[in-house]
Amino acid sequence: MGSLSARIETKRQKIIKTAALAGVVGPLLFGSVLLVLSVLEYDFMLRIGWHPLADPAGAWPSGLVLGPYGSVQVANFVVSGLLLALFAYGLHLGMRGGRGSTLGPALLLVAGLAMALMGFETDPIRRVGPRSLHGTIHDAAFVIFVVTFLAALFSLWRRFNEDPCWQSHARYTLATGILAVSLLLLPGVAYYLFIATLLAWIEVSAIRLWRLS
């Protein structure tokens, strides 16, 4: 029985390590690809209606899928989303139970799956005719991603507070949630900061999960 328990615990730790690594790689991958594609497709993005300073959210980053390197951004959405979902599962395994013990990680996992669904090609801003099915799926996935990720932050804040190993991370998670909501409501370049804030939280949380495991 003791040997079986040891094997189960070893397997659990391997999953947590793998999930933590996914959480470390995901934000770096997503951010790096966005940066490179934004440079390579800059002129194209301007032609389809992107306003980098006044209204970046109108066409970025979804519009990158429509450009000459669109397949790279499709893969970026899908791979990064699946990495986030894996990280969410590992985060659940790496914390003790408590109030909302499964809610926060579950919401984060849904956010990851929604991010993967954003790989469906968006519709051009300047289009003729109704929205396409794949464009509708993309837009719905974006809304689900934002709502579930923000909800996950506030749920995880409560759960972190009840775990001695994660208590010091609770305030950072709460601050991230409040800052992200504030940035989302602001116009212009605040949208870039909103994305960066979420990516930074994943990165910091994944590093912490790796160390604790």
C-alpha positions in Angstrom: 0.0 0.0 0.0 2.8 2.4 0.9 4.5 1.6 -2.4 1.3 2.4 -4.3 0.9 5.7 -2.5 4.4 6.6 -3.3 3.9 5.9 -7.0 0.7 7.9 -7.1 2.5 10.8 -5.4 5.4 10.6 -7.8 3.0 10.6 -10.7 1.2 13.6 -9.2 4.4 15.5 -8.8 5.4 14.8 -12.4 2.1 16.2 -13.6 2.5 19.3 -11.5 6.1 19.8 -12.8 4.9 19.4 -16.4 2.0 21.8 -15.8 4.3 24.4 -14.2 6.6 24.2 -17.2 3.7 24.7 -19.5 2.7 27.8 -17.5 6.3 29.1 -17.8 6.6 28.5 -21.6 3.0 29.6 -22.5 3.2 33.3 -21.8 6.7 33.6 -23.3 5.6 31.8 -26.4 2.4 33.8 -26.9 4.0 37.2 -26.2 7.0 36.5 -28.4 5.0 35.4 -31.4 2.6 38.4 -31.0 5.6 40.8 -31.0 7.2 39.2 -34.0 4.0 39.0 -36.0 3.0 42.5 -35.1 6.3 43.8 -36.7 6.1 41.5 -39.7 2.4 42.3 -40.4 2.5 45.9 -39.3 1.6 47.4 -42.7 -1.1 44.7 -43.3 -2.7 45.4 -40.0 -2.9 49.1 -40.7 -4.6 48.3 -44.0 -7.3 46.2 -42.3 -8.2 49.0 -39.8 -5.8 48.5 -36.9 -5.2 51.7 -34.9 -2.1 50.8 -32.7 -2.6 53.6 -30.2 -6.1 54.9 -30.4 -8.0 51.5 -30.6 -5.6 48.5 -30.7 -8.3 46.1 -29.5 -10.3 46.6 -32.7 -8.1 44.4 -34.8 -5.2 43.2 -32.6 -4.2 40.5 -32.0 -7.0 38.6 -33.8 -6.3 40.4 -37.1 -2.8 38.8 -37.2 -4.6 35.6 -38.3 -5.7 37.2 -41.5 -2.2 38.3 -42.5 0.5 36.5 -44.6 1.7 34.7 -41.5 -1.8 34.0 -40.2 -1.2 30.3 -39.7 1.5 31.1 -37.1 -0.9 33.1 -35.0 -3.6 30.3 -35.3 -1.0 27.9 -33.9 -0.1 30.5 -31.3 -3.7 30.7 -30.0 -4.2 26.9 -30.0 -0.9 25.9 -28.4 -0.8 28.7 -25.8 -4.4 28.0 -24.9 -3.7 24.3 -24.3 -0.6 25.1 -22.3 -2.8 27.4 -20.1 -5.3 24.6 -19.6 -2.6 22.2 -18.6 -1.2 24.8 -16.2 -4.6 25.2 -14.6 -4.9 21.5 -13.9 -1.4 21.4 -12.4 -2.3 24.4 -10.3 -5.3 22.6 -8.9 -3.1 19.6 -8.0 -0.5 21.8 -6.4 -2.8 23.5 -3.9 -4.6 22.3 -0.8 -8.4 22.2 -0.7 -10.5 25.0 0.7 -13.4 27.2 -0.3 -13.8 27.1 -4.0 -11.1 24.6 -4.2 -11.9 23.5 -7.8 -13.7 26.7 -9.1 -10.6 28.8 -9.7 -8.6 26.2 -11.6 -11.7 25.1 -13.5 -12.3 28.7 -14.6 -8.7 29.0 -15.6 -8.9 25.8 -17.6 -12.0 27.0 -19.4 -10.1 30.2 -20.2 -7.3 28.1 -21.7 -9.7 26.1 -23.9 -11.4 29.4 -25.0 -8.0 30.7 -26.0 -7.4 27.6 -28.1 -10.7 28.2 -29.8 -9.6 31.7 -30.7 -7.6 29.9 -33.4 -10.8 30.0 -35.5 -10.2 32.8 -38.0 -11.8 36.1 -37.1 -13.8 38.2 -39.6 -12.2 41.3 -41.1 -13.3 44.6 -39.6 -14.1 45.9 -43.0 -16.2 43.1 -44.4 -19.2 42.7 -46.7 -22.1 40.6 -45.5 -22.9 38.9 -42.2 -20.4 37.3 -39.8 -19.1 33.9 -40.6 -19.4 30.9 -38.3 -15.7 30.8 -37.6 -15.7 34.5 -36.9 -18.6 34.1 -34.4 -16.8 31.3 -32.7 -13.6 33.4 -32.4 -15.5 36.4 -30.9 -17.4 34.2 -28.5 -14.2 32.5 -27.4 -12.5 35.8 -26.7 -15.4 36.9 -24.5 -15.3 33.6 -22.6 -11.6 33.9 -22.2 -11.7 37.3 -20.7 -14.7 36.6 -18.4 -13.4 33.3 -17.1 -9.8 34.4 -16.6 -10.9 37.4 -14.6 -13.3 35.3 -12.5 -10.5 32.8 -12.0 -8.2 35.4 -10.5 -10.7 36.4 -7.8 -11.6 32.8 -7.1 -8.0 31.8 -6.8 -7.3 34.8 -4.5 -9.7 33.2 -2.0 -8.2 29.8 -2.3 -4.6 31.1 -2.1 -5.5 32.8 1.2 -6.3 29.4 2.7 -3.1 27.6 1.7 0.0 28.5 3.7 2.2 27.8 0.7 0.3 30.3 -1.4 -0.8 33.0 1.0 1.9 35.4 -0.1 0.7 35.0 -3.7 -2.9 35.9 -2.8 -2.4 39.6 -2.7 -0.6 39.6 -6.0 -3.5 37.6 -7.6 -6.1 40.1 -6.2 -4.1 43.1 -7.4 -3.8 41.5 -10.8 -7.5 41.0 -11.0 -8.3 44.5 -10.0 -5.7 46.0 -12.3 -6.8 43.8 -15.2 -10.4 44.9 -14.8 -9.4 48.5 -14.6 -7.2 48.3 -17.7 -9.9 46.5 -19.7 -12.2 49.4 -19.1 -9.7 52.0 -20.3 -9.2 52.9 -23.9 -6.1 52.9 -26.1 -2.8 51.4 -25.1 -4.3 50.1 -21.8 -5.3 47.1 -23.8 -1.7 46.0 -24.3 -1.1 46.4 -20.6 -4.2 44.3 -19.9 -2.8 41.4 -22.0 0.7 41.9 -20.4 -0.8 41.8 -16.9 -2.5 38.4 -17.5 0.6 36.9 -19.1 2.8 38.1 -16.3 0.4 36.5 -13.7 0.6 33.2 -15.5 4.4 33.4 -15.6 4.9 34.3 -12.0 2.3 31.7 -10.8 3.9 29.0 -12.9 7.4 29.7 -11.5 6.0 29.5 -8.0 4.2 26.2 -8.7 7.5 24.8 -10.1 9.4 25.9 -6.9 6.8 24.5 -4.6 6.6 21.2 -6.4 
